[in-house]
Amino acid sequence: METARTLVLVAATLTCGLTAGLFYAYACSVMPALARVDDRTFIEVMQRVNVAILNGWFVLGFVGTLLTTAAAVALHLPSDGHDVLPATVAALVLYAAAIGVTRSVNIPLNDELAAAGTPRAIADPAAVRGRFEVRWVRFNVLRALLCTAALGCLAWALILNGRS
């Protein structure tokens, strides 16, 4: 059973690291680069990214983190490894908050951007971009921070798990 607990903690840490890294990469490279392009290019690229990201590799990290972290909590509930439990619960809460931000802010903004239509046919691309960019970027940074904090909690749980 101890091996299963450790493997699930490792899987949760790895998947959380992938997701935190994705949001971090957007925050420090993708969005600053797109801030320098014209409105139609910005809209077209973000529309394409929002379609392309819906793939198995993304789901593996994004949903995998939730599932493996929840499994880590469940596996440590009946164990004598209660030192690990607070860190895994904190990671689960932080990651669930990141999912909440994604579902309540980023996805609706993505949907609104998709509904704007083909960038070349948008009458006022600056207005479309204006309703999207600042808010999406702000909440993406929040997702990056929440996921990074969850990753830190999972790393700490691994350290504590190794001590028991």
C-alpha positions in Angstrom: 0.0 0.0 0.0 2.9 2.4 0.7 4.2 2.0 -2.8 0.7 2.9 -4.2 0.6 6.0 -2.0 4.0 7.1 -3.2 3.3 6.4 -6.9 0.1 8.3 -6.7 1.8 11.3 -5.0 4.5 11.2 -7.7 1.8 11.1 -10.4 -0.1 14.0 -8.8 3.1 16.0 -8.5 4.1 15.4 -12.1 0.7 16.2 -13.6 0.4 19.3 -11.4 3.9 20.4 -12.5 2.8 20.1 -16.2 -0.3 22.2 -15.6 1.5 24.8 -13.5 4.2 25.0 -16.2 1.6 25.5 -18.9 -0.1 28.4 -17.2 3.3 29.8 -16.3 4.5 29.6 -19.9 1.4 31.5 -21.0 2.0 34.2 -18.3 5.6 34.8 -19.1 5.9 34.2 -22.8 2.8 33.5 -24.9 0.6 36.3 -23.7 3.4 38.9 -23.6 4.3 37.9 -27.2 0.7 38.2 -28.3 0.4 41.6 -26.6 2.7 42.9 -29.4 0.6 41.8 -32.3 -2.4 43.4 -34.0 -6.0 42.7 -32.9 -6.9 40.3 -35.7 -3.8 38.3 -35.3 -4.3 38.1 -31.5 -7.9 36.9 -31.9 -6.9 34.4 -34.6 -4.1 32.9 -32.6 -6.1 32.7 -29.4 -9.0 31.1 -31.2 -6.6 28.5 -32.7 -4.9 27.8 -29.4 -8.2 27.4 -27.7 -9.1 24.7 -30.2 -5.7 23.0 -30.3 -5.3 22.7 -26.5 -8.4 20.4 -26.3 -6.4 17.2 -26.7 -5.5 14.1 -24.7 -2.1 15.5 -23.6 -3.7 18.5 -22.1 -6.5 16.5 -20.5 -3.9 14.1 -19.0 -2.3 17.0 -17.1 -5.4 19.1 -16.4 -7.8 16.4 -15.3 -5.1 14.0 -14.3 -3.9 16.4 -11.6 -7.4 16.5 -10.0 -7.8 12.7 -10.1 -4.4 11.8 -8.8 -4.4 14.5 -6.1 -7.8 13.3 -5.0 -6.5 9.7 -5.0 -3.5 10.8 -2.9 -5.8 12.3 -0.3 -8.0 9.2 -0.3 -5.1 6.8 0.0 -3.6 8.8 2.9 -6.9 9.0 4.9 -6.7 5.5 6.3 -2.9 5.4 6.7 -0.6 6.3 9.5 0.8 8.9 7.1 -1.4 11.7 8.5 1.6 14.1 8.2 1.2 13.9 4.5 -2.6 14.5 4.5 -2.7 18.2 5.2 -0.3 19.0 2.3 -2.3 16.8 -0.1 -5.6 18.3 1.0 -4.1 21.8 0.6 -2.9 20.8 -2.9 -6.4 19.5 -3.8 -8.1 22.7 -2.6 -5.6 24.9 -4.4 -5.9 22.9 -7.6 -9.7 22.8 -7.4 -9.6 26.6 -7.1 -7.6 26.8 -10.3 -10.2 24.6 -12.0 -12.9 26.9 -10.7 -11.1 29.9 -12.1 -10.7 28.2 -15.4 -14.4 27.2 -15.6 -15.8 30.4 -14.4 -13.6 32.9 -16.1 -11.1 31.6 -18.7 -13.4 29.2 -20.5 -16.3 31.6 -20.8 -13.9 34.2 -22.2 -12.6 31.6 -24.7 -16.2 30.8 -25.7 -16.9 34.5 -26.2 -13.8 34.9 -28.3 -14.8 31.9 -30.5 -18.4 33.3 -30.9 -16.9 36.6 -32.2 -16.4 34.7 -35.5 -13.7 34.8 -38.1 -11.1 37.5 -37.2 -11.2 39.0 -40.7 -15.0 39.4 -40.5 -15.1 41.1 -37.1 -16.2 44.7 -37.4 -14.4 45.9 -34.3 -11.5 43.5 -33.4 -10.1 46.0 -30.9 -13.3 45.8 -28.9 -13.4 42.0 -29.0 -9.8 41.9 -27.9 -10.4 44.5 -25.2 -13.2 42.4 -23.6 -10.9 39.3 -23.6 -7.2 40.0 -23.1 -6.7 41.9 -19.8 -9.2 39.7 -17.9 -8.0 36.5 -19.4 -4.3 37.3 -18.6 -5.1 38.4 -15.1 -7.0 35.1 -14.3 -4.4 33.0 -16.1 -1.8 34.4 -13.7 -4.1 33.5 -10.8 -4.3 29.9 -12.2 -0.5 29.8 -12.5 -0.1 30.9 -8.9 -2.7 28.4 -7.6 -1.2 25.5 -9.5 2.3 26.4 -8.4 1.2 26.6 -4.8 -0.5 23.1 -5.3 2.7 21.8 -6.8 4.6 23.1 -3.8 2.2 21.3 -1.4 2.6 18.1 -3.4 6.4 18.4 -3.3 6.2 18.9 0.4 3.9 15.8 0.7 6.5 13.8 -1.2 9.2 14.9 1.2 7.0 14.0 4.2 6.1 10.7 2.6 9.8 9.8 2.3 10.4 10.5 6.0 7.7 8.1 7.1 
